[in-house]
Amino acid sequence: MAFPPAFLDELAARNPIEEVVGQYVSLRRSGSNLFGLCPFHGEKTPSFSVAPDKGIYYCFGCHKGGNVINFQMEIDGLSYPDAVRVLAKRAGLEVPEDEQYQSRYRQQERLWAMHKEAARYYHKCLYEPVGQEALRYAFGRGMTKSTLTVFGIGYAPDQWTGLTDHLRKKGYTEQELRDSGLAAVSRKNGNLYDRFHNRLMFPIIDVRGNVIGFGGRVMNSEDPSAAKYLNSPETLIFNKRKNLFALNLAKKSKLGYMILVEGYMDAIALHQYGFDCAVASLGTALTEDGAALLSRYTDQVVLIYDGDTAGQNATKRAIPILEKAGLQVKVLQMRDAKDPDEFLKKFGAERFKLLLEESANRVEYQLNAILRKYDLREDDQRVKYLQESAELISTLGSSVRREVYGGRVAEAAKISPEAMKLEVERARKRRLVREKKEQEKIDLSPARNLQPKSRSIHYDNMKSAMAEEMLLAMVLQEPALLDQTEALKQEMFSSQLLGKVYGQLMERHRQGVEVSAGGLTELSAEEMAHIAGFLQRRRGPINEQALRDCLQTIQDEYRSASVQTEDDLLALRNRLKQRKGRKA
């Protein structure tokens, strides 16, 4: 969004990055920078740095970075204009009436209001004659009236335009209905009709309390092709990968952990039985975004997916994603029931609490999964079980943990703990050798090592790009040096991104406003993270000679890339000879 540079400068000045980050991260000074544990991924050694003088942050572990606006976007899952709005409110600033921004925000507000109105409509329909069957179903599934109210559960009538007509009467336009995802377009005549009909409706509410989408369970559909559950499509306000059902309620829990389940009904049943820390993924496998969102509210997750093959495969996929987000993972395997909803109805909350207390950590769960694959009465099966278990145990960083779990496997397979320890150590040595070779490949490939971490950014001319990075780092530390780069044009940069940054810095310099990384605009999160990354890494000399060398390299590489004829090549060679002569 195009905000005036002067406003963004004032916004950054009134929201010092160390203060904003300090609300979420405990920072300690080391030299000119501040360091702490990264809020975006799990780590035990601080690799998250804040440079107050540059107005940027950067994590050397997960490579996320940027200015104070980027941080607010990342930590709260906000769009750029929404992050600006939050920071402006924090600083007591009025947001300029930028038409593009205002238009987008008004659109978001209208969609939030429309979804809230839709939730009211569905909830009202549940208690009307048209919703009798759905209400009986809800009560039959054990939901109380209080639960229906707390979760805002409703019913989408078996009508083609019930909600659409209702929203039109409330003043919403055809385009707004299309953009909302609540209405779909008929292929036959282009008319709008309700996306959800004859479904029990579950509002999806974000952590700020906005209704952003819906999940609907079909009610006795005569159409065998109808999906059992249907979610809202992705819209301006809804991204299913970045949200979790019931997190708006679970984030207030005092239980000290979160329970992650597969479906709406499981999450609702757990809340109703007193386990108010339950959340569910939204009709898709757990994503890194979902895990990162969970990590903002807890450091421990109990994973309870269905016991069928699909559920167990989903569990295996979810464990490394959760651990990558810095979460401690326990896995609860259902007994005598297919899911938490069924178990709670059969045995009650106290039995479920005992089951929770017995839940296995992820290593125990994975070892049990390996054990179920093999028949230990057969010698060859027993050997395979021991080898696969040794591979898993070898990944554990603690020698004590390796010995404990190795001992359990040895006991199960009826071999000596010493023999198992040797097998684990052999597996560990093989793994360390593989990892060393992989690292050597990376270390022996400087060009690969210097490429941007983000796949969306690539350097085609490494020599020029390194000079471009160095030049930007120098002028950001000493903006007066921009007076000596007037001959350098944005199009001479081999990297379009670095050229764009240079163009913005030069424009700010000409306007007499502060030149800083914190004032950069119109960059994506990945682009801003890359800029913050090389600014934090580069600590080269700042002098006129170093600047001239960078300028010369960028210009020479630009001319080389522009050579198309023999005359061009001859002219370039002559310039290089003259340059060498001057140096001699």
Secondary structure, 3 states (H helix, E strand, C coil): CCCCHHHHHHHHHHCCHHHHHHCCCCCEEECCEEEECCCCCCCCCCCEEEECCCCEEEECCCCCEECHHHHHHHHHCCCHHHHHHHHHHHHCCCCCCCHHHHHHHHHHHHHHHHHHHHHHHHHHHHCCHHHHHHHHHHHHCCCCHHHHHHHCCEEECCCCCHHHHHHHHCCCCHHHHHHHCCEEECCCCCCEEECCCCEEEEEEECCCCCEEEEEEEECCCCCCCCCCEEECCCCCCCCHHHCCECHHHHCCCCCCCEEEECCHHHHHHHHHCCCCCEEECCCCCCCHHHHHHHHCCCCEEEEECCCCHHHHHHHHHHHHHHHHCCCEEEECCCCCCCCHHHHHHHHHHHHHHHHHHCCEEHHHHHHHHHHCCCCCCCHHHHHHHHHHHHHHHCCCCCHHHHHHHHHHHHHHHCCCHHHHHHHHHHHHHHHHHHHHHHHHHHHCCHHHHHCCCCCCCCCCCHHHHHHHHHHHHHHHHCHHHHHHHCCCCHHHCCCHHHHHHHHHHHHHHHHCCCCCHHHCCCCCHHHHHHHHHHHHHCCCCCCHHHHHHHHHHHHHHHHHHHCCCHHHHHHHHHHHHHHHHHHC
